[in-house]
């Protein structure tokens, strides 16, 4: 193999996205900031394209947010210490050296980028897809679930749900419109679920995402009210650090609780599992890369839980394909706002009849038109 020669910024660009209403942890402050797009809510307003090059000339590209690049810029000097094959060693070193200001957030996002670049470059150098490098493919297709159903006029919501049925989806995820700052929140959210259930029936697995917007008291009341609609899971009802709230909630409600999009490395996921969360949702671009994703999968299996990653990006798809379907049953497919994940990728995998298929190209198999 060869040493990593460089990690450099190629270019950057703004992200502009349509506003889709849904609950957010900042709902208490709508009068100050108004309604924002999903990209703005996730602080993804400017992205940077980053290239890794090895001494053999192998290249790999990834996009990150501007704040992540700023952090990555401060630690990229260390990557030249490693051969491109030394992925676990590099991960552990970077995690340890960033402990004083890391362990989550930007630090882990930056380590994610390095980890994914290394996996891509190493797999290219030995001529195999990443999923073969991390265990081999466990299936020919990956089941996709349609993820959008943002609050809208009832006729539009009905049409969207009906469209997913026609495309072959048996799994869907919706968003909610109201959180504790709205005194009529319970009734408003229940009406949205009813509208969708009336279209898709009860043979479809329907999940709902609150995106960290609730407190324990409201979450308990809201989820108990939703139980009659037999939801597949309720996603991120509480703030990420409220592990005690998650523990109390999972003991008192019937609907499975999912979380993990905003959690990091194996330690947070152990706490979630101990709190009774049975569906973990890490994202390889945020949690630290493929290296911790594999550890989280083993941890989940030991608890009888499942891993359904946040966002069906190419990195998560390779991870899902490398694990047994019993552990990673499906992939999220964000149907309406993908522009903050896939700019300039010319061959993005998209589900056909609600199924993803991965190719056999080396690395993650994606190409950029930069």
C-alpha positions as CSV (number, residue, x, y, z in Angstrom):
1,X,0.0,0.0,0.0
2,X,1.0,3.7,0.1
3,X,1.2,6.5,2.4
4,X,-1.4,9.3,2.4
5,X,0.2,12.2,0.6
6,X,-2.4,15.0,1.2
7,X,-5.9,16.1,2.0
8,X,-6.8,19.3,0.3
9,X,-9.8,21.5,-0.2
10,X,-10.9,21.5,-3.9
11,X,-13.8,24.0,-3.9
12,X,-16.9,25.1,-2.0
13,X,-20.4,26.2,-2.7
14,X,-23.6,27.4,-1.1
15,X,-26.5,25.1,-0.3
16,X,-30.0,26.5,-1.1
17,X,-33.0,24.4,-0.2
18,X,-36.8,24.6,-0.1
19,X,-38.4,25.1,3.3
20,X,-40.2,22.0,4.5
21,X,-42.1,22.5,7.8
22,X,-41.5,20.0,10.6
23,X,-40.7,20.0,14.3
24,X,-37.3,21.2,15.4
25,X,-35.6,21.8,18.8
26,X,-35.7,25.5,18.0
27,X,-39.5,25.6,17.8
28,X,-39.6,27.7,21.0
29,X,-37.8,30.5,19.0
30,X,-39.8,30.6,15.8
31,X,-40.7,34.2,16.3
32,X,-36.9,35.0,16.2
33,X,-35.8,32.8,13.3
34,X,-38.9,31.8,11.4
35,X,-39.2,28.5,9.5
36,X,-35.9,27.2,8.1
37,X,-35.0,24.5,5.6
38,X,-33.7,21.1,6.6
39,X,-30.2,22.1,5.5
40,X,-30.3,25.4,7.5
41,X,-31.6,23.5,10.6
42,X,-28.7,21.1,10.3
43,X,-26.3,24.0,9.7
44,X,-25.5,22.8,6.2
45,X,-25.4,26.1,4.3
46,X,-22.0,25.9,2.8
47,X,-20.2,22.7,1.7
48,X,-16.6,22.1,0.9
49,X,-15.3,19.4,-1.4
50,X,-12.2,17.6,0.0
51,X,-9.7,15.4,-1.9
52,X,-7.4,12.8,-0.4
53,X,-4.4,11.6,-2.5
54,X,-2.1,8.7,-1.8
55,X,1.6,8.5,-2.8
56,X,0.5,6.0,-5.5
57,X,-1.8,8.7,-7.0
58,X,-5.1,7.2,-5.8
59,X,-7.7,9.9,-5.2
60,X,-10.8,10.1,-3.1
61,X,-13.3,12.9,-2.7
62,X,-15.9,13.7,-0.1
63,X,-18.1,16.8,0.7
64,X,-18.3,18.2,4.2
65,X,-19.8,21.3,5.8
66,X,-17.7,24.5,6.1
67,X,-17.4,24.2,9.9
68,X,-16.3,20.5,9.5
69,X,-13.6,21.6,7.0
70,X,-12.4,24.2,9.4
71,X,-11.8,21.5,12.0
72,X,-10.5,19.1,9.5
73,X,-8.0,21.7,8.3
74,X,-6.5,21.7,11.8
75,X,-5.9,18.0,12.1
76,X,-5.2,16.9,8.5
77,X,-1.4,17.2,9.0
78,X,-1.6,14.0,11.0
79,X,-2.9,11.8,8.2
80,X,0.5,11.8,6.5
81,X,1.6,9.6,9.3
82,X,-0.4,6.7,8.0
83,X,-0.5,4.2,5.2
84,X,-3.9,4.3,3.5
85,X,-4.5,0.8,4.8
86,X,-4.0,1.7,8.5
87,X,-7.7,2.8,8.9
88,X,-8.3,1.5,12.4
89,X,-5.0,2.9,13.6
90,X,-5.6,6.3,12.1
91,X,-9.1,6.4,13.6
92,X,-7.9,5.6,17.1
93,X,-5.1,8.1,16.9
94,X,-7.4,10.9,15.7
95,X,-10.0,10.1,18.3
96,X,-7.4,10.2,21.1
97,X,-5.6,13.3,19.9
98,X,-8.8,15.3,19.6
99,X,-10.1,14.3,23.1
100,X,-9.6,17.8,24.7
101,X,-12.0,19.4,22.2
102,X,-13.6,16.4,20.5
103,X,-15.6,13.2,21.4
104,X,-18.6,14.5,19.4
105,X,-19.8,17.2,17.0
106,X,-17.3,18.7,14.6
107,X,-14.4,16.5,15.7
108,X,-16.2,13.3,14.9
109,X,-17.6,14.7,11.7
110,X,-14.0,15.5,10.6
111,X,-12.8,12.1,11.7
112,X,-15.7,10.6,9.7
113,X,-14.5,12.4,6.5
114,X,-10.9,11.1,7.0
115,X,-12.1,7.6,7.7
116,X,-14.4,7.4,4.7
117,X,-11.7,8.9,2.4
118,X,-9.3,6.2,3.7
119,X,-11.8,3.4,3.1
120,X,-12.5,4.6,-0.4
121,X,-8.8,5.1,-1.4
122,X,-7.7,1.8,0.2
123,X,-10.5,-0.1,-1.6
124,X,-9.6,1.5,-4.9
125,X,-5.9,0.5,-4.4
126,X,-6.8,-3.2,-3.9
127,X,-9.6,-3.0,-6.5
128,X,-12.7,-4.0,-4.5
129,X,-15.9,-2.2,-3.4
130,X,-15.9,-1.0,0.2
131,X,-18.6,-3.5,1.2
132,X,-16.2,-6.3,0.3
133,X,-13.5,-4.7,2.4
134,X,-15.7,-4.6,5.5
135,X,-17.3,-8.0,5.4
136,X,-18.7,-8.7,1.9
137,X,-22.2,-8.2,0.6
138,X,-25.0,-10.0,2.5
139,X,-27.7,-9.4,-0.1
140,X,-28.4,-8.5,-3.7
141,X,-30.7,-5.6,-2.8
142,X,-31.3,-3.3,0.2
143,X,-34.9,-2.4,1.1
144,X,-35.5,1.3,1.1
145,X,-38.0,3.3,3.1
146,X,-39.5,6.5,1.7
147,X,-38.6,9.4,4.0
148,X,-40.4,12.7,3.7
149,X,-44.1,13.2,4.3
150,X,-43.5,16.7,5.7
151,X,-46.6,18.5,7.0
152,X,-48.5,19.9,4.0
153,X,-52.1,20.4,2.8
154,X,-54.0,17.2,3.4
155,X,-54.5,16.6,-0.3
156,X,-50.8,16.9,-1.0
157,X,-49.9,14.6,1.9
158,X,-52.4,12.1,0.6
159,X,-51.0,12.3,-2.9
160,X,-47.4,11.9,-1.7
161,X,-48.3,8.8,0.4
162,X,-50.2,7.3,-2.5
163,X,-47.3,7.9,-4.8
164,X,-45.0,5.9,-2.5
165,X,-47.4,3.0,-2.6
166,X,-47.4,3.1,-6.4
167,X,-43.6,3.0,-6.3
168,X,-43.6,-0.1,-4.3
169,X,-42.7,1.2,-0.8
170,X,-43.9,-0.8,2.1
171,X,-42.0,1.4,4.6
172,X,-42.4,5.2,5.1
173,X,-41.5,7.9,7.5
174,X,-43.4,11.1,8.2
175,X,-42.6,14.4,10.0
176,X,-44.7,16.1,12.6
177,X,-45.9,19.8,12.6
178,X,-46.2,20.7,16.3
179,X,-44.1,20.5,19.4
180,X,-44.7,21.5,23.1
181,X,-44.7,25.2,22.4
182,X,-48.0,24.7,20.6
183,X,-51.0,24.1,22.9
184,X,-52.8,22.2,20.2
185,X,-49.8,20.1,19.2
186,X,-51.3,16.7,20.1
187,X,-54.4,17.2,17.9
188,X,-52.4,18.6,15.0
189,X,-50.0,15.7,15.0
190,X,-52.7,13.1,15.3
191,X,-54.5,14.5,12.3
192,X,-51.4,14.2,10.1
193,X,-51.0,10.5,11.1
194,X,-54.7,9.8,10.4
195,X,-54.5,11.4,6.9
196,X,-51.5,9.2,6.0
197,X,-52.9,6.0,7.6
198,X,-56.2,6.5,5.8
199,X,-54.2,6.3,2.5
200,X,-51.6,3.6,3.2
201,X,-53.6,1.4,5.6
202,X,-51.9,-0.7,8.3
203,X,-49.9,-3.0,6.1
204,X,-47.3,-0.3,5.6
205,X,-44.7,0.3,8.3
206,X,-45.1,4.0,9.1
207,X,-42.6,5.8,11.3
208,X,-42.6,9.4,12.6
209,X,-39.7,11.8,13.3
210,X,-39.8,14.5,16.0
211,X,-36.2,15.6,15.4
212,X,-35.2,16.3,19.0
213,X,-38.1,18.7,19.6
214,X,-39.9,17.3,22.6
215,X,-39.5,17.1,26.4
216,X,-40.3,14.0,28.4
217,X,-43.8,15.1,29.6
218,X,-45.0,16.0,26.2
219,X,-43.3,13.0,24.5
220,X,-45.1,10.6,26.9
221,X,-48.5,12.2,26.2
222,X,-47.9,12.4,22.5
223,X,-46.6,8.9,22.0
224,X,-49.4,7.3,24.1
225,X,-51.9,9.1,21.9
226,X,-50.2,7.8,18.8
227,X,-50.2,4.2,19.8
228,X,-53.5,3.5,18.2
229,X,-51.9,4.2,14.8
230,X,-49.4,1.4,15.3
231,X,-46.3,3.4,14.2
232,X,-43.1,1.4,13.4
233,X,-41.0,3.8,15.5
234,X,-40.9,7.3,16.9
235,X,-37.6,9.0,16.0
236,X,-35.5,11.3,18.2
237,X,-38.3,12.5,20.5
238,X,-35.9,14.0,23.0
239,X,-32.7,16.0,23.1
240,X,-29.7,13.7,22.4
241,X,-28.2,14.0,25.9
242,X,-31.4,13.1,27.8
243,X,-30.5,9.5,28.2
244,X,-32.6,9.3,31.5
245,X,-35.6,10.7,29.6
246,X,-35.2,8.0,26.9
247,X,-35.0,5.3,29.6
248,X,-38.2,6.5,31.3
249,X,-40.0,6.9,27.9
250,X,-39.1,3.4,26.6
251,X,-40.4,1.8,29.7
252,X,-43.8,3.5,29.5
253,X,-44.8,3.5,25.8
254,X,-45.6,0.7,23.3
255,X,-44.1,2.3,20.1
256,X,-40.4,1.5,19.6
257,X,-38.1,4.5,20.1
258,X,-35.2,5.2,17.7
259,X,-32.3,7.6,18.1
260,X,-28.6,8.0,17.1
261,X,-28.5,10.5,14.3
262,X,-27.0,13.0,16.7
263,X,-25.0,10.5,18.8
264,X,-21.3,9.6,18.5
265,X,-19.0,6.6,18.7
266,X,-19.9,3.4,20.6
267,X,-20.2,5.0,24.0
268,X,-23.4,7.0,23.2
269,X,-24.9,4.0,21.6
270,X,-24.3,1.8,24.6
271,X,-26.1,4.4,26.6
272,X,-29.0,4.5,24.2
273,X,-29.3,0.7,24.2
274,X,-29.2,0.7,28.0
275,X,-32.0,3.2,27.9
276,X,-34.2,0.8,26.0
277,X,-33.8,2.3,22.5
278,X,-34.1,-0.6,20.0
279,X,-33.5,1.1,16.7
280,X,-30.1,2.9,16.3
281,X,-29.6,5.5,13.6
282,X,-26.0,6.5,13.2
283,X,-24.7,8.2,10.1
284,X,-21.3,7.2,8.8
285,X,-20.6,10.8,7.8
286,X,-21.2,12.0,11.4
287,X,-20.6,9.2,13.8
288,X,-16.9,8.8,13.0
289,X,-17.1,6.8,9.7
290,X,-17.4,3.2,8.9
291,X,-15.0,2.1,11.7
292,X,-17.5,2.9,14.6
293,X,-20.5,1.9,12.5
294,X,-19.2,-1.7,12.5
295,X,-18.7,-1.6,16.2
296,X,-22.2,-0.2,16.7
297,X,-23.7,-3.0,14.7
298,X,-22.1,-5.6,16.9
299,X,-23.2,-3.8,20.0
300,X,-26.8,-3.6,18.7
301,X,-26.8,-7.3,17.9
302,X,-25.8,-8.1,21.5
303,X,-28.9,-6.2,22.7
304,X,-31.3,-7.6,20.1
305,X,-31.6,-4.2,18.5
306,X,-31.3,-3.0,14.9
307,X,-29.3,-0.4,13.0
308,X,-31.2,1.7,10.4
309,X,-28.8,4.5,9.5
310,X,-29.7,8.1,9.1
311,X,-29.9,9.0,5.4
312,X,-29.3,6.5,2.6
313,X,-26.0,8.0,1.5
314,X,-23.5,5.8,-0.3
315,X,-21.4,5.3,2.8
316,X,-24.3,4.0,4.8
317,X,-25.4,1.8,2.0
318,X,-22.1,0.0,1.9
319,X,-22.2,-0.5,5.6
320,X,-25.8,-1.8,5.5
321,X,-24.8,-4.3,2.7
322,X,-22.0,-5.6,4.8
323,X,-24.1,-6.6,7.8
324,X,-26.8,-9.3,8.0
325,X,-30.3,-8.1,7.1
326,X,-31.5,-9.0,10.6
327,X,-29.2,-6.3,12.0
328,X,-29.5,-3.7,9.2
329,X,-32.9,-4.3,7.6
330,X,-33.3,-1.2,5.4
331,X,-32.0,2.1,4.3
332,X,-33.5,5.6,4.5
333,X,-34.2,7.3,1.2
334,X,-34.8,11.0,1.5
335,X,-37.1,11.6,-1.4
336,X,-37.4,15.4,-1.6
337,X,-34.2,17.0,-0.3
338,X,-31.0,15.3,-1.4
339,X,-29.1,18.4,-2.7
340,X,-27.1,18.7,0.5
341,X,-25.7,15.2,0.2
342,X,-25.1,14.5,-3.4
343,X,-23.8,17.7,-5.2
344,X,-21.7,16.8,-8.2
345,X,-22.0,13.0,-7.8
346,X,-22.9,11.7,-11.2
347,X,-23.9,8.1,-10.4
348,X,-25.9,8.3,-7.1
349,X,-27.6,5.0,-6.3
350,X,-31.4,5.5,-6.2
351,X,-34.0,2.9,-5.3
352,X,-36.0,1.1,-8.0
353,X,-39.2,-0.4,-6.8
354,X,-38.1,0.5,-3.2
355,X,-34.8,-1.4,-3.5
356,X,-31.2,-0.1,-3.7
357,X,-28.7,-2.1,-5.7
358,X,-24.9,-1.4,-5.3
359,X,-22.4,-1.9,-8.1
360,X,-19.1,-3.6,-8.1
361,X,-16.8,-0.6,-8.8
362,X,-13.9,-0.2,-6.5
363,X,-14.2,2.0,-3.4
364,X,-17.6,3.5,-2.8
365,X,-18.1,3.5,-6.5
366,X,-19.1,7.2,-6.9
367,X,-17.8,9.7,-9.4
368,X,-17.8,13.5,-9.2
369,X,-18.0,16.0,-12.0
370,X,-15.8,18.6,-10.2
